[in-house]
Amino acid sequence: MKVTTSKSKNSESFYIAKSFINDKGVSTSVNIRKLGTLKELIKEHGPTRDDVMAWARAEAKLETMKYKAENEAKKVKITFNTDAQIKYDQQVFHRGGYLFLQSMYYGLHIDKICRKLKDKYKFEYDINSILSDMLYARILEPSSKRSSFNIANEFLEKPSYSLHDIIMVPRI
């Protein structure tokens, strides 16, 4: 924060301003607080303009400390333990790239088609979840049925079927 003054024909005004770079990359400043005019401030803070300016700089320092304290309160601290080891069976990575494909899949109502096929042919497995997961996995990372099943296990929503159910499905 800094002290800025604005002089007019009749008076001089004191402001506390904050400088920053806006979203277009241009340096600019904005007035945070108006301290008052020279005529008003001389009565309260000294007989000369230099005394008023010293008081204004002290106020700007207080505003700077207040601003820094507010920003410090907004920060989130995350601690990592570099000595801690990840458990062997624990999954720490989840794939979420399929979520935009999921909205398209259900927007095309393919799930309704799968439900009709399941009712018509009396499938024991969930053809909708198998088809959707295989589509997502093969679009994101084209691979075999087994590899696609392994990729689907890393999705946010775990598969409700087994690898055996995928092998039984005719060529996808």
C-alpha positions, 0 to 999 in steps of 0.5 A: 500500500502507498500514500497518494495525493490528489491536488485540486485548485482549492485542496489536497486530498490524501488516499491509501492506494493498492497497486496490482497487475490486472487480468490483462497484465497491466499495472494499475492501482485502486484507492483503498481508503480516503484519509481526508484533505490536508486542511482537515488532517493538519488540525488532527495530525500536525502543524505541517504537511510533512507531519500529515504525510508521516501519519499517512505513511504509518496508516498505509503500513497498518493497511498493508499489515492488515491486508497481509494478515487477511491473505495469510488467513486465506491460505491453506497449508498442506503437509506431506510426510516424505518418509511415509510409504504408500500401502501396496494394495491402496489405490491413490490414483483415480481417473476422472477423464471419462466424466465428460464422455459419461454425459454424452453417453447418457445424453444419447440414451444408450443406457435405455437401449442397453436396458431393453436389450437386457430385458429382451435377451435376459442377460445376467450381467449389466450390459449398460455398465460394461458397455459404458466402461469399455467405451470410456476406457477404449476412447481414453486409452485404446487397449484389450478387454482385460486392460480396459477392465483394469482402467475401469477399476481406476475410475471414480465409480468402480465397476459392478461386474467382473472380468469374466462378464466382459469376456462373455460379452460378444466382441465390443 
